[in-house]
Amino acid sequence: MKSILLGFLIAFFSSPIYIPKVEAQTFCGSPPIVTPFIKEYFYGDMVTAWAMAPLTDGGVVIAGEIFTNNATKRNAVVIRLGANLSETWVQPFTSDVNLVAYAVAQASDGSILVCGTKKSNHFGPTQNYNVWFTKLALSDGHELVTGGYEYGGDGNEDGYGIIEDVTNQHYIIVGAAGKVATDDLANFSLNGVGEFWAFTIKTSDYTIDYTNGFNAIFPGAYTSSDSDADDFARSIIIDLNGNYVISGFCASCEPQNSDIPPHQTQQLKLVKITPTGTNLNLDPGEYGEDFHDQGGYQVIQTSDGGYLSAGVHHLRTVDCKNSYGTNKHDAYAVKTANDGSNPWTGGCLLVNGINYGGFDKDEAYGVVQTPDGGYLLAGETHSANNDVTCNHDADNITSDIWFLKLNSSGNREWDGSLGGIYNDEAHAILRLSNGSYLVAGHYGNTDVKQKLYVVNFALTCDIPTGEYTDEKTKISAKVHWNVTNSANKYKVQYRVTGTNPWITVSATNNYKKLTGLTCNTQYDWQVRSVCNDLNLGNSAWSSTQTFSTLACRLSGDDDKAFSEVQIFPNPFSTSTTISFTIVENSQVTIDLFDLAGRKLETILDGNLEAGINSVQLSRELLASGIYFLKLKVNEETTITKLLVQ
């Protein structure tokens, strides 16, 4: 597969720009992926992207870090890409301390929200890590909050997720609280190296909102004053009910085992809370298997109202796909109902959740739902066996970017690896408004350096099957087909049977009503899947189907699409009821006109089911006089007089 590599660079710390020799980036495993391009990279010895967010203009914003040398340490970087994924601006944060951007989002005012971690002495006399927040201008990336804000105490805190609640005028930050109960953490009983932490800040002054919001930790059941448990939240969403759903890692959710060092294993933790911080107590809320490692890097709400969290599972056994050892992980996914119940099961030695991978380290960092109801996970793999088809490193020492497609039940459908001979990882994935996908992370260009990249690609679509036609009339017919894998929408073409030119229409669902047809006529039709607005990976046309419209109506026939319109009362002074019967499911409009023929309003415009239908008309601003109702059912119309007293 040919990839077009488009370079975009910045000079960092006044260093000269150069284009190093990079490894070849290719797919293996024959995944159903069409790759328009790979864009890379920003100058620096070690650069990576940690998070992405969509922008209202169709572009994206990326947050990450640049590591150049021991003197400058780690520095945050934020990049804005336009709708065509060309670079709009780059905002590096030069600092003499470690400063990393782990999360990014667009605010309702158009600005860019960034959070992460910063090492400073803002709290206490010695330097420690604090949650860091800043806000950038959409136009050029300059900082709207000079220097940003820090939250935490004398311990080490990290910010991993941020989102805006427009209704309650909050920004919500999630991450890890350190072990020292001072400053912003003074009211907590802290039991671990890290606590699962969430808090709201005001959109006006960025201070923690204790009145209308919350500042809370969510520990597990197995805590103690000398605990080394490391809990942390990694991702947050606002669900369709306005509640906050958070996923992460919870060591204090694990019971102790004499064969394992204390708090060396974790559970994947899901928390659902109200905007004021009330815990809605998902059941069970903690997922995985005792005495193994698992956690969730990202959570999404699924189309059925439930939740899915993707992350990592670390098996401490040789009985499954992995054997316990250094860097031996599986990708992990847990799908639940809206209340946290009915999680996926079937993973190796797992009470709940499913693991995926091979004999080496495999992780899932991001997930999106696909149009077919399945899921696409993105992360990394060192393996080339079991669930992993291939790896570009024959020795499985370095990692490839790994894509894993699951169906709606969590079963593996396909996978594919992208990379070369050095370490490559995907940390974030988005499904763009045009139907294509965007992944960000880093790839290695030598064994000691890595570059930030984004990969824009599309999934190929299957040819629709299961075609049939119903609801045939003299002038219309409804054509159907099965939902197809990865289709964003569909194209239907039809014509009078023969060599006549095709007429092409679009369909957002797996059916289309064809109107304006000729009675007593045979038509051909076909359908194809459209994967995205880029017209990449579209399927071929389905096999040709035929149908015939009903016989034409002879002059004098009373075979109409609807019965006579009944208006009662008529005349009326306050309100009246308009009733009519249609013989089939139809598109119906009712318009009101005055005596001069001016259209006053549309009373009804929609699809109605066959049978008796009625609609109320209120006099409201209508003056006394004569009016006319125009009823249109498909292509047939009738006009009825109406009198207002």
N, C-alpha and C positions, 0 to 999 in steps of 0.2 A: 504494500500500500504506500502510495507516494504521499509524503507529508511536506507541506510548505512551511518552512521555519522562518518566521518573521521576527527579527531582533528589535528589541527596544531597550535602551540602556540609560543609566544615569551615572554621572560622575559623583562619587561619594568621598567626602573629606578631601576635595580638590585632587583626588587621584586621577591619573590619566585613564580615559576610556580605552578598553581594548576588547577584542573579540577572541576569546580563547577557543581552542579546538574542543568541540563538544562530541559526546558520544552519539551514536545513531539512535534515534527514538523510533521504535517500530512496535507493532502489535504482534503478539503470538497467541495462539489458541483459537484463531478464526472466529472471534466474537462478531455478532451482527452489528458492527459499528462502522460508520462512515466518518472519517476524520477530515474536516475542512482545513484545520491548521493547528499548529502548536506555536504559541508565542512565548518567547523567553528573551531576556533575563535581566536582572539588575546587577550592577557591578558590586563586587564584594566577594570575599573569600567564601563565606558561608551565608546563604540567603534562603529563607523559606517563607511560604505563605501558610498561615494558621487558620484563617477564616475568610469567608466571602459573604456579601449581602447584595441582593438586587437593588437597583435604583429605579426610580419612577420613569426615567427617560429611556429605559431599556438597557442601560449599562450596568456595571457592577463596581463595587468597591472591595478592595482586598486589604487585609491586615496581616502583618508578619513581622519578621525581624531580620536584621543584618548583623552578622558577626564578622568583624574584620581582623582583629588581633587582640591581644591581652590588654592593650592600653585603652582601646575604645570599648571593649567588651561587647555586650549585646545592645543593639539599638532598634527601636521600633521603626517600622516603615508602613505607610498607607498609600495605596495606589488606586486611582480612579480610572476605569476604562469606559469608553463611550459605548453606544449601542452596537457599533461595528467592532467592538473590542480593541479599538486603537487607544493608545495611552492618552489620557487627558491631562493628568498631573501625577506627580510623585511627591510625597511628603515624608522625607526621612527626619527622624528625631535624633539630633546629635546630643549626646550626653556622656559625661565621664563616669556614669554608673549604669548598671544593667537596667534596661527599659524595654519591655517586650509588649507588643500588641497581640492579644490572643483572640479578641472578638471585635466585631464591627457591625453596625446597623445604620440605616437611614432613618432620621427623625421625621416627624410629620411636617416640620418647618423646612425640610429639604437638607438640613445639615447632616454631617456624618458623626455618629457616636462611636467612640473607640474606648475599649477598656483592656486592661492587662495587668502587669505587675511592674513595680518600680522599686529599686533599692535606694533608700535614703534614710536620713535621720529625722524625718518629719515627726515621727512618734518616738520619743525617748532619745537618750544621748548617743546611742550607737546605731549604726546602719542596720536596717532590716528591710525585708520586702513588704510593700503595701499594695493594696488594690489601687490601680491608677485609672483615672477617667479623664478624657478630654473630648472636645467637640471641634470639628473642622468645618470650614466653609465649603459648600459644594462647588463653588465656582473655581477655586484655585487651591484648596486644601490648607489655607492658612489657619492657624489655631485661633478659635473664637474664645477659648478659655485659656489664657496665657499660663503656661506651665502645668495646666491640668489640676485635678484634685486627687487627693490621696485619702484612703479609708483603711482603718485597721487599728493596730495597737503595737505593743512592743515585740510581738512575735512576728512570724512571717505569713503574710496573706497574699493571695493571688486572685485576680479576676479573670474568669474564663468565658462568661457569657453576658450579653447585654441586649435589652429590648425595651421598646417604649410602649406604655399603656396610655393611649391618647385620651381615653375616657376619664381616667383618674389622674391624668397629668403627672405621671411617674416615669422615670427610667428605672428599670429593675436590673440589678447586677447580681450575678451568682459566681461563686468560687469557693475558696478555702479560707477559713479563719485560723489563725495561729493559736498557739497554746497559752499566750499571755493575755489575761483578762484585764486590759487597760483601754482607755480612750473609747473608741467606737465599740469595743467588745467588753466594756467594764461590767455590763449587767449579765454576762453569761457565766455559766459554770463550764469551763472548757476542760475537756477530758483527753484530748489527743493532740498529736502533732498537727493535725488538720481537722477542721470541723466543716461539715456540709453547710455552707453559709449563703443566705440570700437577703438582700435589703433593697429598699426603694429610696431613690433620691428625687428631690423636687426638680421639675423642669425649669423652675424659675431661678433658683440660686444653687442647685446641685448639692444641697445639704441633705443628710439622711432625714426622711420624713417619718417621724415617730407618731404623728397625730393621725394622719389619714393613710399611712402606709405601714411598714413594718421593718424590723431589723431582727432576724431570727436565724438560729442554727437548728439543724435537724439531725441529731445524733441517733445512732443505733442503740440497741438494747444492751450491748456488751461493752460498757464503759467503766472506767475507774479513774481515780485521781492521778494514778501514775501510768495511765494508758499511753501507748505509742501508736494508737490507731490513727491512720491517715485517711480522713474522709474529705471528699471535695466534690462540688457540683461543677459540671462541665457544659451544660446546655440548658436553655430555657425557651419555651414558646408560650404564647397566649392562645388558649384553645377557643373553640367556637362559642363557649359559654362565658368567656371572659376570665376564666381562671388561669393560673400560672402552673405550668407543668415543667418540672426540672428533672434532669437525669444526671447521674454521676457515679461515683465510687464510694463504697462505705465499708471500711474495715471494722468499725464498731458494730456492724450488723452480723459479724461472724462470731460464733462461739469459739472458745479456746480448745486447743488440741495439744496434748503433751508431745506429740511427734512433730509439731510445727512451731516455730518461734512465734511468740505472741503478736497478734495483729499483722501477720505477714500475708493474710489473704483478705479478699474483699468480696462484697456482693454488689451487683448492679442495683442502684437505688433510684426509684421514681417517687417524686413528691408532687402532690397537687395541692395548691393553696389558693385562697381567695385573695383579691387585691389588698385586703387588710391583714393578711398573714395567717388566717385560720387554716389549719391543716385539715384537708378533706379526707385524709387517711385512706389512700389507695390500699386495696387488699389483694395480694399481700404487700406490695410496695417494695419488697426486696426480692431479687431474682438471681438464680444461679444454683450453685451447689455448695454446701458447707465444706470448708477446708480446701476449696479451690479458689482461684482468682477470677473475678469477672467485674466488668464495669461498663458504663455507657458514655460514649463521647458525644453523641447527638441524639436528640429526641424529636420526632415529628408527630403531628396528628394525622391519622389515616382517614381515608374517605368514608369509612364506616363509623367515624366518631371515636375510635380507639386511639392507641398510641403505639409507636414503635421506637425502640431505642437500639442503636447499633454501637458496638464497641469491641471488647476483647474478652476472651475466656482463656484461662491458664490452667490446664489440667495437670493435676499432681498424680498421674498414673500412667502406666505404659499400656493400658488396656484400650486406649482410644487412638484417635488419629495422631495425637502428639504424645511424646514422652516428656515427663517433667525434666526441666533443665534450663540453663541460661537461655533467655530469649526464645522460649518455646511457647508460642501463643496460637490460638485460633481466633478468627473473626467470630463475632457473637451477635445475635439479634434476639430481642424479646418483643413480641407483639401481644398487646393486652386489649381488653375491652375498656370502655370509658371509665369504669370504676377500678381498673387495675386487675380484674379477674380474668380467667380463661387465657392465661399466657400460652404461647406456643410451647409445645413439648416435643421431645424426640431427639434432643441432643445427647451426645454420648455421656452417660452417667450424670445427666442433668435433671433436676426436679422440674425446672422450667427453662425456657429458652432453647435455642439451637446453635450449635457451633459449626463452623465451616473452615476448612483449611487442609493442610498437609502435615508433613513431619517436621517442618521448621516453623519459624515465626511468621504468623499471619495476623493482621489486624484490620478492622473496619473503623474508619474515622468519620465517615459521612454517609448519609442515606437520603434518597428521595423516592417518592412514590411515582410509578410510571402509569401511563394512561390505561393500561390493561389491568390495573389493580395490584400489580406486583411491585417489587422494590429493586432499586439499583444501589448497591453498596460500593463505596470507593475506599481504598486504603493501601495496604502494602502486603507483599508476599515474598518470602524467601523460599517457598516450597515449589515443587514441580510434581506433585502426586496427589492422590485422592481427589479433593474438590478443586485443586489447582492444576490446570492443564499443562502449563509450561512456565519456564523462567529463563530470562536471557543469560543468566549466569549458570553455566552447567554444573558448577560446584555448590550452588545455592548459598553462597556466602553473602552476596549483596541482594538488595531488595528490588523488586519491580513494583510499579503502580499496578494495583489489582482492582479489576471490576468484577463484581459478582451479582448476577441477576437471579432474583428469587420470584416465585409466583406468589399469589395472594395467601397461600398457606405456609409459606416459608421453605418450600422445596426448591433446590437448586435447579435453574434452567440452563444457564451457561456462565462461563467466566472468560476473562481475557486479561493478559498482562501486557503492559506498555513499559518500555525501558531499554536499557542497554547493559553494559557490563559493570556500571557503578550503581550506587544506592539511589533509588527513585521512590518517592512516596507521594500519595494524594491525601491531603488533609481536609479538603472541603469539596462539596459537590452541590451544584444548583441545576434545576431545570429552568431554562430561560423562557420568557414569554413567547418566543418564536418556536418553541417545541424542542430545541436542541439542548445540549447539556454542556456545562462548564465545570472543569475540575482544576483545582489549584493546589500547589504543594512545592516540591523541589525535585530536581534531578541532579545526579552527579555528573560533573564533566571531567573530574579526575578522582582518584581514590581518596583525596583529602579535601575537595572543594565541591560545593553544590550551588545551583542556581535556581532562583524562583521561576516558575513557569505557570502558564495556564494552557489547558487543552480544551478546545471547543470541538464537540463531536455530536453526531446524531446516531440514533439507533435505526436500523433498517426495519421496514414494516412487512408483515405477511400479507399475502393476497387474500382479500375477504372471501369467505365461503358461506354456505348456508343461505344462498339467495332465494327469495320468493316474493310474490306480489299479491297484495290484497287491496280491499277498499276500492275496487275498480268501478268507475262510473263512465258516463259517456265522454267526460272531458278531463278525467283525472285518474290517477292510480298511485298507490303507495308501495314503494319497493323497500325490501328489508335485506339484511345480511348479518352475520355474526360479528361481534366486536373482535377486532384483530389486535395482535400484539404490537404495542408501541405506537399505535396510530394516534395522531393529534387531531385529525379530522379526516374526511373522506371526499372524494370527487366521484360524482355520478355522471355518466354520459348516456344519452338516449337519442333515438331517431326513429322515424318511420322505417320499417323493415325494408331493406334493399341497400342501395348505394348512396342514400341521402347523407348529408353532412351531420356529424354528431353535434348535439347541444350539451354543454357541460355545466353542471351546477355543483355547489358545495353542500356538504352535510356535516353538522357537528355531532350528530348521533348516528347510530347504526340503522338509520332508515331515512327516507326522503319521499315527500309527496310531490309527484309530478303533476302540474296543472297546465291548463291551456292546450290540452290535447284535442284531437279530432275524434268524433264518435265513429264506432264501427271500423277501427283501424288497428292494425298490428304494429307493435313497437318492439325494437331491440333495446336492451340496456346493459350496461356494465358498471362496475364500481372498482375503485382502487383506494388503497390506504395512503394517506398523506402524513408523513412522519413529523414534519416541521415546516415552518414558513420559508426555510431556505431551499426547499425542494430537494433535500438530500435524503437518499435512502428510500424514496417512495416505492411502493410495490408496483408490479405490473397490473394491468387490467384483469379483472376476473373473466371467466368464460361468459360468452354472450347469453343473456336470458331474453325471453320474449313474453309479451302479454298483449291482449286485445282489449280495447275499450268497448263499452256496451253499445248496443245498436242505437242508431239515431232516432229521435222522437219525431213521429209524423205530425203534420199540421193538425191541430185539433186535439192531440193527445193531452191528457191531464197528468202525464208522468213528470211532475216537477220535482225539483230538489227540496221543496218545502211546501207546506200548506199555506192557506190564506192567513194573513196576519190578523190577529184579534187584538183590539185595544179596548180595555174596559177599566173605568168608564170613559166614554168619549161622546160628548165634551167632558172636561174635568176642570176642577178649580185648584186642587192641591197636588194630587199625584195620580198616576194611572199605571196599569200593568200592560206590557206589550208581550203577547204570547204567539208562538208559532211552533210548528213541528217540522223537523228536518229528517230526511229519510236515511241519512248516513252521517257519520262523523265529518264535519265540514268546517271550513274557515268562514266565519260569519261577521259581518260588520253592519251596524245600524247607525245611520247619520241623520241629524235633524236639520231641516232647512226652513227658512222663513218664506213668506209668500212671494218675495222677490227672487227666490232661488239662491240666497246666500246661505252657505253652510255655517251653522251655529255651533255645533259640537258633534263629536263622535260618542254615541251612547254605549256602543259595544264594539269591540274588535278583538276576536280571539277564536280559538278552536273549540267547538262545542260537540258533544256527543249526540248521536242520533236519538230522536224522540222529541218529547215536548220540552220546550225551553221558554223561559220568560225573563223579563228584565223590568225593573221599576224605573219610571221617569218622574222626577219631581218638578213641579212648576218653577220653583226658585225665582229666577230673574225673568222668566218669560212673561211678556205682556199678553193681555187678552187678544185673541185673534186666531188666524188660520196658519197652521204649520204643516210640513210634510215630513214623513219618515221614509227613508230609503233603506230597505233591507236587501243585503247582498249575501247570497249563499254560493260559495265558489264563484262561478261566472254568471249566475242567474240573479236578477234583481226584480224588485217590485216596489212601488211607491204607494203609500197610504196617507190619507188626509187625517189631520189631527186638529181638534178645536180646543182652545184654552179659553175658559170663561173668566 
